[in-house]
Amino acid sequence: MTDAREPAWVPLGDRAIRFARPPNVSARALVRAARAWPGAIDVVVAREDVAVYFAGPPTPGNLAALAKLRDDDTAVRDHELRATYTGEDLDEVARATGLSTAEVIARHSAATYTVDTIGFRPGFAYLVGLDEALVLPRRATPRPRVPAGSLAIADRFTAVYPAESPGGWHLIGQVADEMFGPQGARLQLGDRVRFVR
């Protein structure tokens, strides 16, 4: 039963709950806190919601406390990904933003990004930190095939397609590094990412 003083959660079947993602709290901090709840076995953070899965009947912790969470930077991993800015949408992005292609590249490569959520497909990391001048809606028509390693932007995010798939993001380049390794996806929640040329 939800405490009326706490943010509301809704059941997802008999062994999971869903609640609105607190603003200004990192996915990494949310996962760490919710995994500490009794019986919690998995936590999935999306852009607007959080789902917590339990081994038995849900026993959620204090949802109001989640809004006060802060990250511990000691365990954050930093990545430098080798990028070439030769994507087929680069010129179109420049026209749409009113920047030169050199400015698009400079602004994109100057930022430090943070993995905010993982979704769409395994290993697809939504990176926040995109320069405001590069914010564009997704393409009107998605492509049926985007090559693995494609560096792309859409909305307020940038991402690297970890495997070939359909996609509607603007392709601005290519990343040379593999996005999967022996331990699984290279990028995890909370990781910091820079693109180097």
N, C-alpha and C positions, 0 to 999 in steps of 0.2 A: 504494500500500500504506500502511495506517495504521501509524504508529509506536505501539508498545504503551504508550509512556509518555504519549501524548497522548489526549485524549478521542476516542472512536470516531466515525467517519463512515461512512455507507453510500452506495453508488452509487445514483444515479437515472438509469438508462440508462448511456450511455457518455460523456456530456458534462456531468454534474451530480453533486453530492453533497448529502447532508443530514446535519445533526448537531444535537444538542440545544442549545438556546439557553442560553448561560451566564447564571447568575443575576446580577442587579444590574448588567447591562450594557445600555446603551440601544441601541435598534434603529439609531439614527443612527450610533453608534460602530461597531457590527457591520458595517453596510453599507460605511462608509468603509474599514475594515480589509480586509474580504473583497474589495472591488473592486480593491484594490492587488495581489492575488495574480496571478501570471502567467496570462494567458489568461482571467481572469474577465470575463464580460460582463454578468451580472445577479446580484443578490442579493435574495432574498425572505425577510423576517423574519416569522414567525408567532409566536403566543403561546408555543409550546413548542419550536419547531424553526426552523432556518435552512437554506435551500437556496441553493447557489451554482451558477450555470450558467457553463460555459466554452466557448470557441470550438473547443476540441479536447479531447483527453483531460484529465481533471481534474488540476490541479497545486495542491492546497490548501496554504496556508501553515500555520504553527504554530497549531493549534487551542488549545493550552494558553495561548498568549499572549492569546487573545481575552478570557479571563476577567479580565485585568488592564487592559482598555481603560477609558479615561475620556473623557468628551466635552470638546470644545473649545467653550465657550459663545460664542465670538466670532461664529459664523455662525448661531446660533439665531435664528429669526424669531419675533416676538411678534404675536399677533392678538387683537383685541377684536371679539367677535361680538355683535351686538345681539339680545337675547333677550326674548321675552315669555313669562311662565310661566302659560300657560293650557291646558296639555295635558290631554287627556281622562282621563289616569290620575293627575293630580296629587293629587286627593283620596284615591284608593286608595293611592298611595305614602305619603301622610301617615298614613293609618290603619295601614298595614303596618309603618311605622317607629316609630309612637307619637309622631310630631311633628305640629305644626300645619302647615297648608299654608304659612304665612308662614315657619316654621322651615325647611321643605324648601327653599323658594326662597332664603332667606338662606344656608343652608349650601352649596347648589349654586353660587350666584353668587359666593360668597366665595373659592372655590378657584381656584388656577392649575393648569391641566391641561397634560399633555405628550402629544404624539402618539407612542404606543408602537408601534403596528402599523397597517397599512392592509390592509383585507380585506373579505370578504363581497361587496363590489361595488366598482368603481372609485370612489375618492374617499371611501370610508367609513373614517374615521379613528377608531381605538380610543384614547380619551383616558384616561390614568391620572391619579389625583389626587383621585378621588371621596371625599368625606367618608365615613368608616366608618359613620356613622349612616344613610347612604342606600344601603348595599349590599343589594341584593335579587336573588333569582334572576330569570331571564327569566320572562315571562308563561307560564302553563300552556298557553294557546292563542294562537299567533301570529295576527296580523291579515293578511288577504290584501292589504291596501293601507295603506301608511303614506305620508302626503304628504311631498313633498320639503321639506326644511328643518325637519323635526320634530326636536326636542331630546329625547333619551331617555337612560335609564339602565338598566343590567342588569349583574348581577354587580358587579365593581369598576370598571366603565367608564362613561363617558358618551360620547355621540356625537351627531352631526347627520346625519340621513339626507340624502345629497347629491342623491338623486333619488327619485321615487316607487318603492316596492318593497314586497314583503311584509316583515314584521318582527315579532319577538317581544319587543321592548324596551318598557319603561314610558315612555309619552309624557308628558313634564312641561312641554313648551313648544314654541316655534317660534322659529327664527332667521331674521332678515330678510335677512341677507347671502347673496349667491350663493356657492355652494361650488365652483364651477368658473369659471375665467377663461381668458384667451387662452393662458396657459402650462399649462393643465390644472387638476388638483385644487388647490384653495386651500391645504389643509393637507398638509404633508409630514412625514416622520419627524423627530422631535426638536423640532418647532415647539411653542411654548407658546401656550396659549389661555385667555382669560378671557371669561366671558359677562357682558355689561353690560346693565342695564335702562334 
